Amino acid sequence: MRSRNLHAALVLEDGRAFVGAALGADVVGEGEVVFNTAMTGYQEVLTDPSYAGQMVCMTYPLQGNYGVRDADSESARPWARALVVRWACPVPSHHSSEGSLDEYLRRWRVPAIADIDTRALTRHIRKHGALRAVLTHELTAPDQKRLDELGAAARRVTPLSEQDLVAETSRTAREEWLDPLPPELRPAHAADGNGLAIAVVDYGVKLNILRSLRERGCRVIVLPHTATWSDVAAAGVDGLVLSNGPGDPAVLDRPVELAKEALGRVPLFGICLGHQILGRSAGATTSRLPYGHHGANHPVKDLETGRVHITSQNHEFQVDAASLPAGDFFVSQRNLNDGSVEGLGHRTMPAFSVQYHPEGCPGPQDNQHLYDRFVEMVRNRKPLLKAVGGASETRKPKKVLILGSGPIVIGQAAEFDYAGTQACKALREEGITTVLVNSNPATIMTDEEVADRVYLEPLTVDAVERVIARESPDALLPTLGGQTGLNLATELAAAGVLDRYGVRLLGAGIETIRKAEDRQAFKEMLGQIGEPVPLSRVCESIEQVMAFGDEIGLPVVIRPAYTLGGTGGGFVTNDAELRTIAQRGLDASPIHQVLVERSLWGWKEIEYEVMRDAADTCITVCNMENLDPMGVHTGDSIVVAPAQTLSDRDHQMLRSSAIRIIRALGIEGGCNVQFALDPASSAYYVIEVNPRVSRSSALASKATGYPIARVAAKVAVGRRLEEIRNEITGRTFAAFEPALDYCVVKIPRWPFDKFPAGDRRLGTQMASTGEVMAIERTFEAALIKAMRSLEQKAPAAAELERSELIDQPNDRRLFALLHALRNGAEPGDLAARSHIDRWFIDRMATITRLEKKGDVRELRRAGFSDAMIAALRGESVERSAPTYKLVDTCAAEFEAATPYYYSCWEEESESDPATARTAIVIGSGPIRIGQGIEFDYCSVHAAWSLREAGVRAVLVNSNP
């Protein structure tokens, strides 16, 4: 029996080799290497039969965080020949976990490799296409001779097109499927398929296809891949599904013949490989894509409705559009990224197909409606697709008034200057005249080069009305000026100013703002769309608050309406606090209204940044997980993007909810949705929505490379997301969801260094003045880099001994947790006391372990600076340069031209040494008292001036 402490090697047929750590089973893996950009759903990927014959590289670097469970499998076993990851979590953290990823791989005899530069591998595949490879575990690090041997073995691997992978993955006998969708994935409304029998031909079917049909009440009969029309007819079914599966459709003569015979006799639905089979039965050819489509964020445009859907994809081949014979079949959907065929329809017969996976798993549930459409088509026995269609155009304004956010205050800082500046530039690109009103002279947005007209005026109804009377704008954009902008727009409407001058609101109308900001209206709206809310009551007097507190018991949370950063609110544990905080909240609310809500203290807080356009295309730009549990304002919490402890089902459940909410509100632009998620179950509640750009929006923009404010401004004036080009890649569009191949950590910067006697406890009312953001390949490295960016010294050891620093949220808790771990505290005990998920405490424990035992390479890869390493080791270390990776929005799936980098210690650097004259502009870091937005202004002007002088400007900063 070999030791588990093994090396591993992945060698491609062209000789490129990656040496890392062994993971999974100690067996040889061979097959084609492909990459998948999904950030969750590794188990669903492994068990998707379409991966038969392939080894999968997951581009997101942190895998296995939430463990595995049999219920998440998409078939009876894993079909991927091997797994390639940057890091695999040894001890997962999730209420449903039944074991670790490593244990699962060993149980199913799947080899894997970890601790390699997976982004470098992805870029190599992107350049050269899918390559055959061999993966082995080695007792010692392999030398060049051994790597050459493995390269020769890779060149002997049988190509996909020469393997009968469908026969390998398909059932061998007829079976009836009985299980519906799991609760987390059930749609709010589904077609009634009771009394209908559907045959599914198993070419490598995913179980969620079967669950989706069963969810609608259909009797589901699964037939083996050898099924003929006689077998289908003998089953006595009302409809036929041609399933997904692996391999090359060009060798599948029998399935193509089945599709030909079935067409016109029974309603047909083809999925993935089934789509290609239907295409070939119509006379079209198929061809291989350069490196396939593998991920959960592929944008597909429905040519009938004009709407773009985000889809889950896993295939190597495509139907060739030019080869489709003229006649009854037509192309119904297209991939926005490369234009490939994503759907086929028939003009006269009940038959259609899609290249993607409408059942998700992993991936969005946005396309579950296709199963409803199929059920309706089966019941009506006539086609339901139209060959033409599309969204109507909206009227573009000629002149737009943009409201700024005024002076920097807690909860409203540089992020709104960033948003306003982006919006002004975006609207000028559209040929729209921009008029900016703001009262803060230290902002970039008030520079004369940003807007066409700039008014440094008070943000009041009277002052803005005078500007409107002078400039005659035909629209006002209030969603980029924070809470100040929203409240002022509401006041202008109430005063009749907007109607008097014929000014329409963009992005969010008055009714939308009211539904989102008025606590009672928001609660009623959520009830109408079936979204869960905590037990709560809207109150407008102290007497109402006290009575409801007596009714449900304490603790409760007070949330005032129409306020910024939780102003006036708080967490209440006794009657005295209830009276005091309720009065404060009522006074802070412009409409004298608070929501009294049952406390969800200890639940996870999760955020989604959502976008929607006038065609009803909806996407989620980013999700974020707060380390601190519910009870701490998100602006005061350490935040990680993407969320680390959500399973794919958790993620899709909350993502679908966020999309339902933005649709119900009717927002055209962006919004932030906040959820509470029970760590012991899949229960969740909607907490609140910001129907505007927020601090989280700025963080999400910098974390993903997706310019939320720019896109929101263009959408507000009528642009469709599909029309807005992604400037980072140059070939994709804003109608997509970014894929990250790194980890982002935000840490707030509090003013307690200036006010040491202040109350340092944190609650629902925001206290931080700014924040830092760090990007790295692991959570540990991102956390340490962010801590270094705070420009603060750790508190004294004696101060960190106080138990309340762990038990209660406060600005020193992170330091106290690390101190406790250094002194032998158990991670489980710290997780229980702090209500911070065990996964994050374990990562902190890794940091303290490396401080004691890590070598220089390990410490550098974990984010330690050379100065920190020298202090830990008591000796200087030889200087070495880090590598730099691109933030490209797509996890290296497409080539990018962005100049946006982060440092790490990996194999391959993507930043070429400068040859032209170059100057570095050092930013000012997090906003703090005495150092605010004015230094952003100075840094930007310095960069502009250097460019004008022909000098290449490089900006280094830690403030998102």
Secondary structure as UniProt FT lines:
FT   STRAND          7..12
FT   TURN            13..14
FT   STRAND          17..24
FT   STRAND          29..36
FT   HELIX           42..46
FT   HELIX           49..51
FT   STRAND          54..58
FT   STRAND          62..63
FT   TURN            65..66
FT   HELIX           70..72
FT   STRAND          82..84
FT   STRAND          87..88
FT   TURN            95..96
FT   HELIX           101..107
FT   TURN            108..109
FT   STRAND          111..114
FT   HELIX           118..128
FT   STRAND          131..138
FT   HELIX           144..155
FT   HELIX           160..162
FT   HELIX           165..169
FT   STRAND          175..177
FT   HELIX           183..185
FT   TURN            194..195
FT   STRAND          197..201
FT   HELIX           207..215
FT   TURN            216..217
FT   STRAND          219..223
FT   TURN            225..226
FT   HELIX           229..235
FT   STRAND          239..242
FT   HELIX           249..251
FT   HELIX           253..262
FT   TURN            263..265
FT   STRAND          268..271
FT   HELIX           273..281
FT   TURN            282..283
FT   STRAND          286..302
FT   TURN            303..305
FT   STRAND          308..319
FT   HELIX           321..323
FT   STRAND          329..335
FT   TURN            336..338
FT   STRAND          341..346
FT   STRAND          351..354
FT   TURN            358..359
FT   TURN            366..368
FT   HELIX           369..380
FT   STRAND          399..403
FT   TURN            410..411
FT   HELIX           414..429
FT   TURN            430..431
FT   STRAND          433..438
FT   TURN            441..442
FT   TURN            445..446
FT   TURN            448..450
FT   STRAND          453..456
FT   HELIX           461..471
FT   STRAND          475..477
FT   TURN            479..480
FT   HELIX           482..494
FT   TURN            495..496
FT   HELIX           497..501
FT   STRAND          504..505
FT   HELIX           510..517
FT   HELIX           519..528
FT   TURN            529..530
FT   STRAND          536..539
FT   HELIX           542..552
FT   STRAND          556..560
FT   TURN            561..562
FT   TURN            565..568
FT   STRAND          570..572
FT   HELIX           575..588
FT   TURN            590..591
FT   STRAND          594..598
FT   TURN            601..602
FT   STRAND          604..612
FT   TURN            614..615
FT   STRAND          618..626
FT   TURN            630..631
FT   HELIX           634..636
FT   STRAND          639..641
FT   HELIX           648..665
FT   STRAND          669..677
FT   TURN            679..680
FT   STRAND          684..690
FT   HELIX           695..704
FT   HELIX           708..716
FT   TURN            717..718
FT   HELIX           721..723
FT   TURN            727..729
FT   STRAND          743..749
FT   TURN            752..754
FT   TURN            756..757
FT   STRAND          770..776
FT   HELIX           779..789
FT   HELIX           797..800
FT   HELIX           804..807
FT   TURN            811..812
FT   HELIX           813..822
FT   TURN            823..824
FT   HELIX           827..834
FT   HELIX           838..853
FT   HELIX           856..861
FT   TURN            862..863
FT   HELIX           866..873
FT   STRAND          883..886
FT   TURN            891..892
FT   STRAND          901..904
FT   STRAND          918..922
FT   TURN            929..930
FT   HELIX           934..948
FT   TURN            949..950
FT   STRAND          952..956
//
